[in-house]
Amino acid sequence: MTWTLVEFLAHAIAMEQEAADRYLELADMMEAHRNDAVATLFRDMNRFSMMHHDSIRERAKGLELPRLKSWEYRWRSPPEVGDEAGFDYMVEPYNALRYARRNEVRAMKYYRDVADEAQDEDLRRMAREFAGEERDHARSLDEWIARTPRPSMTWDEDPESLEPVD
């Protein structure tokens, strides 16, 4: 399916807004349960998502973007919004970082897919740029993960296996 630049920008703005809203919701949930370290992390992720959202809106100035209804988006749920299944209010910072990283990797793949499908060179360039920003976010989270103590309890997934972002 081909993309237009305005359709892509409308999706990107919506995706970043949804990610920001989700991170804020998670931060509030963590704070309510006195998991302050993770609440701070999610507030930071909210701020990063809003910065990306605002920069995309700035790039879209002067363009008439479509006002998409919920059923018109090319996703069931925005790629950068993680599934809440299995997310526990007692999550430790290490696993919260991994959760945030998975969100960033999904967003990176989404933008890469758009770039691969794009017929328009400007759209392809912009989608690659956005994928690179998400890759950089995932790499930053990799650094945080490396500095964060692993939880002492057993987890379903191997804490060492991180999907590469290159």
TASULDA-V49679 format. One record per helix or strand of 2 or more residues. SS is the DSSP state (~ for helix, > for strand). FROM is the first residue (numbers start at 0). TO is the last residue. Records with the same first field share a line. If there is no record, write none. Layout:
SS = FROM-TO, FROM-TO
//
This chain:
~ = 4-31, 35-58, 69-71, 92-116, 120-146
//
